[in-house]
């Protein structure tokens, strides 16, 4: 029903869960995006249609202007929204969901501030990183 949407309950907000994510993390990296992920026994309850709880971050040091940081976050959210169906197809992630563990993701922009990548390259990177994501 809401396969290609990013609902409010899918956004990771709790400080405890975020600190646990960065403590027990695994990561993947590409040219512009870094994904930090972990399966957590957190209090985050997601419906079956949701694949993961996700957090988007852009450093002020990487992109000093707030307008550009917001633009980058919008591009990352849209790329994730369109490519997140990959997560529902992965056996490791579905197995983790059966064990009442939630996949938590932090998607971090690590590219430069001089030239903002096109949306197509964000989507391609997101697709590649989500395909290489493995359970743990």
C-alpha positions in Angstrom: 0.0 0.0 0.0 2.6 2.5 1.0 5.6 0.8 -0.6 7.1 3.9 -2.2 6.4 6.3 0.7 8.5 7.4 3.6 6.1 7.5 6.6 6.7 9.4 9.8 7.1 6.2 11.9 10.0 5.1 9.6 12.2 8.0 10.6 14.6 7.2 13.5 14.4 9.9 16.2 15.0 8.3 19.7 18.4 9.3 21.1 18.9 5.9 22.8 18.4 4.0 19.6 20.6 6.4 17.6 23.5 6.0 20.1 23.1 2.3 20.1 23.2 2.3 16.3 26.5 4.1 16.2 27.9 1.9 19.0 27.0 -1.5 17.3 27.5 -0.3 13.8 28.5 -1.8 10.4 29.0 0.6 7.5 29.0 0.8 3.7 30.5 3.7 1.8 30.3 5.1 -1.8 31.3 8.4 -3.3 28.7 10.6 -1.7 26.8 8.4 0.8 27.8 6.4 3.8 25.3 4.0 5.4 25.7 3.0 9.0 23.4 0.1 10.0 22.6 -2.4 12.7 19.9 -4.8 13.7 18.7 -3.6 17.1 16.3 -5.0 19.7 15.0 -1.5 20.1 11.6 -0.2 21.1 11.1 0.8 17.5 8.0 -1.0 16.3 7.5 -0.9 12.5 4.6 -2.2 10.5 5.2 -5.1 8.1 5.3 -2.8 5.1 8.3 -0.9 6.6 11.8 -2.3 6.0 13.8 -0.1 8.4 14.0 2.8 10.7 16.1 5.4 9.0 18.0 8.6 9.8 19.4 11.2 7.3 22.3 13.4 8.2 24.4 16.0 6.5 27.3 17.6 8.4 27.6 21.3 8.7 31.3 20.9 8.1 30.7 19.1 4.8 28.0 21.5 3.6 28.1 24.8 5.4 25.0 26.4 3.9 21.7 25.3 5.5 19.8 25.6 2.1 22.2 23.2 0.5 22.1 20.8 3.5 18.3 20.7 3.3 18.6 20.1 -0.5 21.0 17.2 0.0 18.6 15.7 2.7 15.7 15.9 0.3 17.6 14.2 -2.4 18.7 11.4 -0.1 15.2 10.9 1.3 13.8 10.7 -2.2 16.5 8.2 -3.4 15.8 6.1 -0.3 12.1 6.2 -0.7 12.3 5.0 -4.3 14.9 2.3 -3.6 13.8 0.9 -0.2 11.8 -1.9 -1.7 15.1 -3.6 -2.2 15.3 -4.1 1.6 11.9 -5.9 1.7 13.2 -8.4 -0.8 16.4 -9.4 1.2 16.2 -12.6 3.1 18.6 -11.4 5.9 16.5 -8.4 6.7 13.2 -10.3 6.6 14.8 -12.9 8.9 15.9 -10.1 11.3 12.4 -8.7 11.3 11.0 -12.2 12.3 13.3 -12.2 15.3 11.8 -8.9 16.5 14.9 -6.9 15.6 14.6 -3.7 13.7 17.0 -2.7 11.0 18.2 0.8 11.8 20.0 2.9 9.2 21.8 6.2 9.3 22.3 7.6 5.8 25.1 10.2 5.9 26.2 12.5 3.1 30.0 12.5 2.8 30.4 14.2 -0.5 31.8 17.7 -1.0 30.1 21.0 -1.0 31.4 22.4 -4.2 29.2 20.5 -6.7 26.0 18.8 -5.6 25.5 15.4 -7.3 22.6 14.9 -9.6 19.6 13.0 -8.3 20.3 10.1 -10.7 23.7 9.5 -9.1 22.2 9.6 -5.6 19.7 7.0 -6.6 22.3 4.8 -8.3 24.5 4.9 -5.1 21.6 4.3 -2.8 20.5 1.3 -5.0 24.1 -0.2 -4.9 24.5 0.3 -1.2 21.1 -1.2 -0.3 21.8 -4.2 -2.4 25.2 -4.9 -0.7 23.6 -4.5 2.8 23.7 -7.7 4.7 22.2 -8.9 7.9 24.1 -9.4 11.1 
